[in-house]
């Protein structure tokens, strides 16, 4: 679906609503923005309540941000079904000790059943702190049947 069609914009806003409605995302100060086909951007505030014993963000936080950014980038190209993560590889290059982190997602390949997307994390200094690549498969779950995914979220 080309990005200049109104339907694509409605789909992207509905994906943003889906992200905002997920109970897991109520635990974090984060915000998803779909800025174009095959791209996503999540801003995420890392606070001490997600630190491990050595005073930096636990790896689960890296995974969540990287997976979500890649997932939503891929799901911009799928308007009927919810995608499922089937594999995800990542590496960390710098500890996160707090502050605003940006997760940038980008679709790489695939449009039918399996899609590949990558993501990266950037800290407030502009340094890349992590990177990941995932594969995502179409599920049998209809997007239209999910409460957070609706055209009503487009204006919220």
Secondary structure, DSSP 8 states (H G I E B T S, - for coil): --TTSHHHHHHHHHHHHHHHH-GGGGGSEEEEEEEETTEEEEEEEE-GGGB-TTSSB-HHHHHHHHHHHHHHHHHTT-SSEEEEEEEEEEEESS---SEEEEEEEEEEE-SSSEEEEEEEEE-TTS-EEEEEEEEEEEEEEEGGGSTT-SGGGGG-
